[in-house]
Amino acid sequence: MNARAYPFETDSFGWRTRHAAALLGSCASRSMRVLAVALAVAFGALSALALATIDNGEWLSVTLFLSGLAVSALWGIWLARLVLLHTEARQSRTPGVEMAIGGTVSLAFLATVLLPSLLLAAGGIDFALSVCALALAAGAGVLVATLPRIFYLLLCLAPLLLGLLYSLAERLLPAGALELPPMRTEYITWAVLPVLALAGWRWFKVARQAPDDARSVWWQPAVTANPRTGGGFDWLSGDASSAQLPDWLWPAGQTFGAGPARPVRAMRALMGTPFAPLSGGQLVVQLGIGVVVIAYFLLQMDGDPHDASTLVGGAAGGAAVMVVMYAQRLEAIYRKPGTELDELALLPGLGDMPLRRTRLLSAVARAPAIAMAMVLVLLLGLGLAIGLEPRLLALVVMAGVGVVLTTALSCLRPLAGLPMNGWRMLLLAAPVLLLAMGTITYATAVKAPGPTTPLVLALTWLAAYALLGLAIAAAWRRLNNRPHPFLPY
């Protein structure tokens, strides 16, 4: 066959660009590509805004940081997933595809590092410094995608542990003994080559991974442990991989005492973590972790009493745990095909349908109710500790109640056969959670509140309660109208 009869020039820049676009389009789903681009555009816009508005000495670090976040989002969520195609090409012995992936990575580096560096240079930032900062961000994005999935948990816990150690060191060591060196731009140039080398090593380590690797999903690279949704973001969803977590983080439920004589406990055992009963030792470990978190909050509050970070962080963490952990587990049981509900339906001693429904709600509500009560007590205690006046403390409690009602709705929807991961729930829950964060921020940051703003916030919360109440009532009616509390038929 005459090669000149091929209608495209395979060695031109245009053909290579189209080939790279095809590889980039096939390595990630459309939703992931949209998410990566949306985050990159958002952080890029914030970077441009910082470059145009900040006129003090912080403009350089803020602009480079936001620009780096934009590049990291592109590489960590989307571009690093080219390693999956690299793995398949290596296993299928197609070196041409491997070479094409190398060219695609080079073009992506040009588009995400060199071109934005030119724009930053036009804005007054040194070109070499911009290249180093964005290359460092690209390497960090690749590392986040290719490191073992357990590193996500370490990244989540690291700020808490480091903050706790730093707060203790400040109080135990003599004054001035703990002096952190000031951040300098030279550190970026020193770190870029080691980070890029480590990212390249992890890339080829993943590409050479054996297809029959039997390691735990938590010790596999993030992109291979969860190739469809992007590694590590559903670690509280109650799926099979959660059972492979350390017991102190995701404690295995106990089946002792579960049986026909105690049907509610049997339901909780079959539902698994986080609804399953725990042993005394497991409860002590979980309470110990809670004590560490509260100690961190108290140490952080020893400074400015109007610093909202403690309460906002506590409320955000509590809301995330309750909504994501409990509701996602019910979503996994009720909305995905499996046999867990069939096992629940076959349990003896459950009684008639109304009694089964009551016992199901008792089994589901026990663990979230305890968690919701602890979050409310934590918000109330921290508000009292920093000396909030009564009306501001009432706003904080109202925000906590809003989170509680959102959690109740997110748990009721799967039981009623309605999706929890849908746009309807997002349109209702997202504004409520944002309002909760804004309310707590206002209540803890304002020093002399006027009469109008607290009243407006309180009325807004009453309206939110009404909407949440209507949604909960609709889900409750649908649950009562189901022919069977466990089965849709």
Secondary structure in CASP SS format (residue, H / E / C, confidence):
PFRMAT SS
TARGET T0000
AUTHOR 0000-0000-0000
METHOD secondary structure of the structure
MODEL  1
M C 1.00
N C 1.00
A H 1.00
R H 1.00
A H 1.00
Y C 1.00
P C 1.00
F C 1.00
E C 1.00
T C 1.00
D C 1.00
S C 1.00
F H 1.00
G H 1.00
W H 1.00
R H 1.00
T H 1.00
R H 1.00
H H 1.00
A H 1.00
A H 1.00
A H 1.00
L H 1.00
L H 1.00
G H 1.00
S H 1.00
C C 1.00
A C 1.00
S C 1.00
R H 1.00
S H 1.00
M H 1.00
R H 1.00
V H 1.00
L H 1.00
A H 1.00
V H 1.00
A H 1.00
L H 1.00
A H 1.00
V H 1.00
A H 1.00
F H 1.00
G H 1.00
A H 1.00
L H 1.00
S H 1.00
A H 1.00
L H 1.00
A H 1.00
L H 1.00
A H 1.00
T H 1.00
I C 1.00
D C 1.00
N C 1.00
G C 1.00
E C 1.00
W H 1.00
L H 1.00
S H 1.00
V H 1.00
T H 1.00
L H 1.00
F H 1.00
L H 1.00
S H 1.00
G H 1.00
L H 1.00
A H 1.00
V H 1.00
S H 1.00
A H 1.00
L H 1.00
W H 1.00
G H 1.00
I H 1.00
W H 1.00
L H 1.00
A H 1.00
R H 1.00
L H 1.00
V H 1.00
L H 1.00
L H 1.00
H H 1.00
T H 1.00
E H 1.00
A H 1.00
R H 1.00
Q H 1.00
S C 1.00
R C 1.00
T C 1.00
P H 1.00
G H 1.00
V H 1.00
E H 1.00
M H 1.00
A H 1.00
I H 1.00
G H 1.00
G H 1.00
T H 1.00
V H 1.00
S H 1.00
L H 1.00
A H 1.00
F H 1.00
L H 1.00
A H 1.00
T H 1.00
V H 1.00
L H 1.00
L H 1.00
P H 1.00
S H 1.00
L H 1.00
L H 1.00
L H 1.00
A H 1.00
A H 1.00
G C 1.00
G C 1.00
I C 1.00
D C 1.00
F H 1.00
A H 1.00
L H 1.00
S H 1.00
V H 1.00
C H 1.00
A H 1.00
L H 1.00
A H 1.00
L H 1.00
A H 1.00
A H 1.00
G H 1.00
A H 1.00
G H 1.00
V H 1.00
L H 1.00
V H 1.00
A H 1.00
T H 1.00
L C 1.00
P E 1.00
R C 1.00
I H 1.00
F H 1.00
Y H 1.00
L H 1.00
L H 1.00
L H 1.00
C H 1.00
L H 1.00
A H 1.00
P H 1.00
L H 1.00
L H 1.00
L H 1.00
G H 1.00
L H 1.00
L H 1.00
Y H 1.00
S H 1.00
L H 1.00
A H 1.00
E H 1.00
R H 1.00
L H 1.00
L C 1.00
P C 1.00
A C 1.00
G C 1.00
A C 1.00
L C 1.00
E C 1.00
L C 1.00
P C 1.00
P C 1.00
M C 1.00
R C 1.00
T C 1.00
E H 1.00
Y H 1.00
I H 1.00
T H 1.00
W H 1.00
A H 1.00
V H 1.00
L H 1.00
P H 1.00
V H 1.00
L H 1.00
A H 1.00
L H 1.00
A H 1.00
G H 1.00
W H 1.00
R H 1.00
W H 1.00
F H 1.00
K H 1.00
V H 1.00
A H 1.00
R C 1.00
Q C 1.00
A C 1.00
P C 1.00
D C 1.00
D C 1.00
A C 1.00
R C 1.00
S C 1.00
V H 1.00
W H 1.00
W H 1.00
Q C 1.00
P E 1.00
A H 1.00
V H 1.00
T H 1.00
A H 1.00
N C 1.00
P C 1.00
R C 1.00
T C 1.00
G C 1.00
G C 1.00
G C 1.00
F C 1.00
D C 1.00
W C 1.00
L C 1.00
S C 1.00
G C 1.00
D C 1.00
A H 1.00
S H 1.00
S H 1.00
A H 1.00
Q H 1.00
L C 1.00
P C 1.00
D C 1.00
W C 1.00
L C 1.00
W C 1.00
P C 1.00
A C 1.00
G C 1.00
Q C 1.00
T C 1.00
F C 1.00
G C 1.00
A C 1.00
G E 1.00
P C 1.00
A C 1.00
R E 1.00
P H 1.00
V H 1.00
R H 1.00
A H 1.00
M H 1.00
R H 1.00
A H 1.00
L H 1.00
M H 1.00
G C 1.00
T C 1.00
P C 1.00
F C 1.00
A C 1.00
P C 1.00
L C 1.00
S C 1.00
G H 1.00
G H 1.00
Q H 1.00
L H 1.00
V H 1.00
V H 1.00
Q H 1.00
L H 1.00
G H 1.00
I H 1.00
G H 1.00
V H 1.00
V H 1.00
V H 1.00
I H 1.00
A H 1.00
Y H 1.00
F H 1.00
L H 1.00
L H 1.00
Q H 1.00
M C 1.00
D C 1.00
G C 1.00
D C 1.00
P C 1.00
H C 1.00
D C 1.00
A C 1.00
S H 1.00
T H 1.00
L H 1.00
V H 1.00
G H 1.00
G H 1.00
A H 1.00
A H 1.00
G H 1.00
G H 1.00
A H 1.00
A H 1.00
V H 1.00
M H 1.00
V H 1.00
V H 1.00
M H 1.00
Y H 1.00
A H 1.00
Q H 1.00
R H 1.00
L H 1.00
E H 1.00
A H 1.00
I H 1.00
Y H 1.00
R C 1.00
K C 1.00
P C 1.00
G C 1.00
T C 1.00
E H 1.00
L H 1.00
D H 1.00
E H 1.00
L H 1.00
A H 1.00
L C 1.00
L C 1.00
P C 1.00
G C 1.00
L C 1.00
G C 1.00
D C 1.00
M H 1.00
P H 1.00
L H 1.00
R H 1.00
R H 1.00
T H 1.00
R H 1.00
L H 1.00
L H 1.00
S H 1.00
A H 1.00
V H 1.00
A H 1.00
R H 1.00
A H 1.00
P H 1.00
A H 1.00
I H 1.00
A H 1.00
M H 1.00
A H 1.00
M H 1.00
V H 1.00
L H 1.00
V H 1.00
L H 1.00
L H 1.00
L H 1.00
G H 1.00
L H 1.00
G H 1.00
L H 1.00
A H 1.00
I C 1.00
G C 1.00
L C 1.00
E C 1.00
P H 1.00
R H 1.00
L H 1.00
L H 1.00
A H 1.00
L H 1.00
V H 1.00
V H 1.00
M H 1.00
A H 1.00
G H 1.00
V H 1.00
G H 1.00
V H 1.00
V H 1.00
L H 1.00
T H 1.00
T H 1.00
A H 1.00
L H 1.00
S H 1.00
C H 1.00
L H 1.00
R H 1.00
P H 1.00
L H 1.00
A C 1.00
G C 1.00
L C 1.00
P C 1.00
M C 1.00
N C 1.00
G C 1.00
W H 1.00
R H 1.00
M H 1.00
L H 1.00
L H 1.00
L H 1.00
A H 1.00
A H 1.00
P H 1.00
V H 1.00
L H 1.00
L H 1.00
L H 1.00
A H 1.00
M H 1.00
G H 1.00
T H 1.00
I H 1.00
T H 1.00
Y H 1.00
A H 1.00
T H 1.00
A H 1.00
V C 1.00
K C 1.00
A C 1.00
P C 1.00
G C 1.00
P C 1.00
T H 1.00
T H 1.00
P H 1.00
L H 1.00
V H 1.00
L H 1.00
A H 1.00
L H 1.00
T H 1.00
W H 1.00
L H 1.00
A H 1.00
A H 1.00
Y H 1.00
A H 1.00
L H 1.00
L H 1.00
G H 1.00
L H 1.00
A H 1.00
I H 1.00
A H 1.00
A H 1.00
A H 1.00
W H 1.00
R H 1.00
R H 1.00
L H 1.00
N H 1.00
N H 1.00
R C 1.00
P C 1.00
H C 1.00
P C 1.00
F C 1.00
L C 1.00
P C 1.00
Y C 1.00
END
